[in-house]
Amino acid sequence: MTQLRRELNRLWSNEHASMSLGCLNCPDLVRCGGQTIHGQGFDCLDNCCEKPRECRAVCPKALTFADRIREVKGLDLCTPVATRLPTVAVERYVPLVFHASARSKNLMVSSVAMPLYRFFDRFAECNYSNREEVAKGLKVDLGANLFLSGVARDHEVEKWWKLQLSGRLKAIKNMRRIDVAMVTTPNFSLMVDRPRWDDLHSMKRISQVYHELVSEGQVAALHVNGRTHRDFERWTEYIVAHPEVTHLAYEFTTGTKNFVRMQQHTRWLIMLATLSGRRLGIIIRGGVQVVAELSAHFDVTFIDISPFEKAHHRFVAFIDDDGHRRWAAKHTLPGEPIDDLLTENVRVSRLWFQGILPKFALAA
């Protein structure tokens, strides 16, 4: 483990640690919950860059702080209650496909996911004229249910916010026209080494874009990004107050990839599910190690990028004697399509995922 990684790990929230002394008089203590970390620190402003003119974080010392708070209309998660949309049947396993390169025929699946950020351009115009173009662009069955995944690297996630409200509404209108089954909200990042106002700002953006989606008639999953106990308490309060929330989204591929943190975030998600008062669906990226635990409280759907990526690197999936998914190199001839590889990867991966789901989850 690198020195930088160790330093960042010390900033992980630890709900059993004492609150930092500098948090006691903070006007946003109720929203934030206070800094309780493994390491030492007076308050979250220890992470301030001390460059107010250059700072891009949502920090009270930055010259842009007031503008950043104003753009989200305050840091409370509250949004108007929207009409609950008709329930969408969501499969437990959905492969993610980026494009049709190196393939010659359609992938025959009943549901497929693609990255949200490949759906629109910087002017909020849809990259597809109709559903037939989507099927052709991804080489999938025309009748497949289409999911848009908002999980991506920060520079891609920020593209949605940069559209501004008018652009986002335009893009949502195109989702409805193309008949997108569900979209998971962008997972605006929460970072341990920034002042907490940056986290609160990202969370408010998530609730705001979720409301924009569902109020325009687009079924969506709320990405409950959080990194403290208080963050998940606030998401619970939001969900209880918003019966239109039927599905959540979460990703275990970056900060929560560490198994210790994965387990902590799973406990927070289970707390949310227990207190929400209703059974919710959850769309996850990564986190197969905690699927069994989550399945006791959620209807879990796994969006899986591995079959597509592995096929393009000429690997084929198989299940070993212990039930684990493994990958074997599969050489192809120059120019040979990878259709058979991708089809087999999806088939095996679906069986593998069904094998790690508890039987009661499959019957739900």
N, C-alpha and C positions, 0 to 999 in steps of 0.2 A: 504494500500500500504506500502511495506517495505521501510526502509531507503535506501537500495541499489537500489530498483526500482526507487525511487524518484531521486537519484543521477544520474542514467542512463538516466532518462527522461530529465534531464537538458542538456544532451549532444545531444538531438535531434536537427537536423538541422532546423533552422528557417530563411528562406530566407529574412525575414524583419528585422532581427537583424543586428547589426553592426558587421563587420568583426573583428576578434581578431587581436590585434596589431601585434603580432608576425608573422602573415601570410604575411605581406606586402612585405618582402624581401625574401620570400621562392621561390626557383627556380622552384618549381612545382605548383605555384599558379594558372597558367592557366589551368592545368589539374584538379586540386583539386577544385578550385573555392573559397577557403578560408573557415575558420571555422566561421560559424554564428550560435550560439547556444543560448538556453534559459539561460544557466548558465554563469558563469564567467570562463575565461581562457585566457592565453597569446597566446597559439597555441596548435596544436594537440599533441605536444611532452609533454604536461602536463600528457598525458596518458602513457608515457614511463615508463617501469618497472625499469629502471636504473640497469639492470643486463645484460650487453652486452654479456657475455659468455653463459648465460642460455636462453636468449630471443629467443622465437620461432616466434615472430611477425616480419613483414616486417617493420623494424624500422631502420633509418639511424644510430642509436647508437649501433645496434646489430652487432656482428662480422660477421654474415652471410648475411648482407644486400646486398653486391655486388653480392653474389652468387644467392640470391633470385631474384634480378633484372635481372641478366643474364639468369636465367632459363626461363623467359618469354620474353626475347629479348626486354626489355624496357617496359615502362608503357603506351605507346600509344595504343589505341584500334585497330589500323590498322592491317588488315590481307589482303592477296591477295583476289581479287574478284573471287568468284567461279561461276561455271555455275549454273544457276537456274534450280532446279529439277522439274519434273512434279508435278502438283498440286495434293495434297491428299485431298480427301473428309473427313472431320472431323465432327463427330457427336457433338451435343451440350452437351450431357451428357454421361460420360464414367465412369463406376464403376471401382474401383481399387481392385484387389484381390491379396493377399499375397501367398496363398497356398491352398491346397485341403483338409486340415485337417477337420475332423468332417462332411464331406460331402460324399454322395454316388452317386451323379449324376451330370452331367454337368449343369453349369449355361448357359442358352441359351440367349446370348446377341450378338449383331453384332459387338461391340467394347468392349475391355477390356484393362485396364492398369495394369501394375505390376511395382514394384520398379526396377529401373535400376540396382541397386547393387545386386539384386538376379539373375541377368542374367549371370554374369561372376564370376570367382574365382580370387584369388590373382595372378595367373599366366596368366590371361587374357583368359583362356579357357572358352568356353561357357558351362553353366550348363545344356544345352539341346542339344541333338544330332540332333534333327529335330523339325519341327513344331508339329508333333504328340506328342512328349514328352512335349512340352510346354502346349498343350491342356490337356494332362493327368495330368501334374504337377499342373495346376491351376484348373482343372475340368471345362473347358469352351468349347464352341463349336469350332471345328477345324477351321471353316471358319471365326472366329471373328478377326477383325482387332486388331493388338497388338500394344499398346503404352507402352513405357518405361518412367517412371517418374523419373526425376533427383532430385526431392525434397526429402530431408532426413536430419537426424542429421549430424553434421559436421564430425564425425568420419567415417560415411558411405560415405558422399560426397567426402571426401579426397581419398577414395579408387580408384576413377577414375584417379586422378592425379598421384597417386603412381604407376600406371601401366606404367608410362612413355610413350613416343611417340610410341615406337614399340608395347607395349602392348595395347595401346588404338587403334592403327590401326588394330591390330589383333582382338580385341573385336568388332570393327566396321564391319570388314569383316564377323564376325559371325552374327551380326545383319542383314546384307544384305542377308546372307545365310538363316536365319530363316524367312526372309520377315517381319521385323519390320516395321509397318506403319509410326511411328514417335517416336522420342525420344526427351525429353526436356533436355536441357543441365544441368549439375550439377549446383546447386545454391550455389556456393562458397560464404561463408558468408562475409558480411560487418558489422563490429562491431563498436559501438559508442565509446567504451572505449579503442581503440587502435589508434596509429598514423595513419594518413590518407594513408600513403604509403601501409599499409596492405589492405585497400579498393581498391586502384588502382591496386594492384597486383591481387586481386581476380577478378576484372572486366576484366583484361587482360587475365586471365586464361579462363574466360567464353567465350570471343571472340575467343580465340585460339582453344578451344575444339569444339566450334561451327563450325569454319572453317574446322577443321579436319573431323568432321562428314559429312558436306555437300560436301566437296571436294572429299570424298570417296564414294559419291552417296547415303548417308543415309539422308533421310528427317528429319529435326530437327527443334525444336522451340528454339529460342534464349532467355535465361532467363536473362532479363535486370535488374539484381540486382543493386539497387542504394539506396542511403539514403540522397542525396542532390539534389538541383535543377541542379547543374552543372553535376552531374552524369547522369541525364536524358537528358541533352543537349548533352553530349558526345555520349550516346546511339543513340540519334536522328541522329547525324552526321554520326555515323557508318551505321545506317539503310539506310539513304539517299544514302550513297556511295556504298551500297551492295544490289542490286536488288534481290539477291538470298534469302534474308530474307523475308519469307512469313508469318511466325508465331512467336509470342513471347510467353514467359511463365512467370508467376509470382505467388508468393505464399503469402497468407495473413494469415499465421498460426503461425508466431513467432513474430518478432518485430512489424509487421504491423497488428497484431491482435487487438491492441488498436484502437478503432474506429476513434479517432482523427488522428492518423497516417495513418490509412487505407484511410481516406478521402484525406489526403495530397498526398499519393502515387498514389491514383486514379487520382488526378488533374495532377500530373506529367506524368502519363501514357497517359492521354487524350492530354496533350501538345505534347507528342511524336507522338501520332497518327495523330494529326492535322498537324504537321510539316513534317511528313514522306512522304507525297505526294501520298500515296496509302493506301487502306484499308487492314489491316492485321488481321490475326487470333490471338487470345490469349488464351493460355491454363492456367487456373487458378486452384490453390488449396486453398480452403477457399475463403473468400471475397464475400459471397453471398449477403451481405448487399449493395454492390456497383455494382452488376451485371447489373442493369438497366442503370446506368450511363455509364459503360464500353460498353454496347451493342450498344450505339449510335455511337460508334467510332470503335469498333472491332467486329469481329465474335467470340463470346465467347464460349469456351468449358470448362466445369467444370469436373475435375477429382475428384471423390468422394470416400473417404475411409470409410465413415460412415456406409453404408449398410453392408460391410464386418465385420467391428469391432463390430457393434451393434449386428449382428447375432451371433457372437461368444460369446457375453455376454448375449445372449438370450433376445434380445429386438426386437420388430417388429415396423415398421414405420406406421404412419397414418397422415393424414392431418386434422388439426382442422378447426373450422368454420371460422377462420381468414386467412386460407390458409397457415399456418405455418406447417412445418414438426415436428412431435412429435414422441416420442418413448414410447412404453408400454412394461412392462415386460411380457415375454412369457415363461412359465415354460416348460421344456422338460423332458422326461424320461431319465434315465441313458443310455448313449450310443446312444440316438436317434440322427440321422443326423439333421443338421440345413439347409438342402437344401431349404425347403419351406420358412423358415425365410429369407434366403438370397434372394431368388427369389422375395418374397413380398417386401422386403426392397428396392430392385432395382426398381421394378415396381412403387412403391409409390414415391420413390425419383425422378425418371424420371418425373413423373407427376407434382410433387412439383416444380422441377426446370423449367419445361416448363411454369408453372404458374407465375414464377417471371421474366421470360424473356419477354420483350416488344414484342408485336405482330409483329412489323416491323423487329425485330431481327430474329424471327422464319421464316419469309418470305425471309430473305437475302440469 
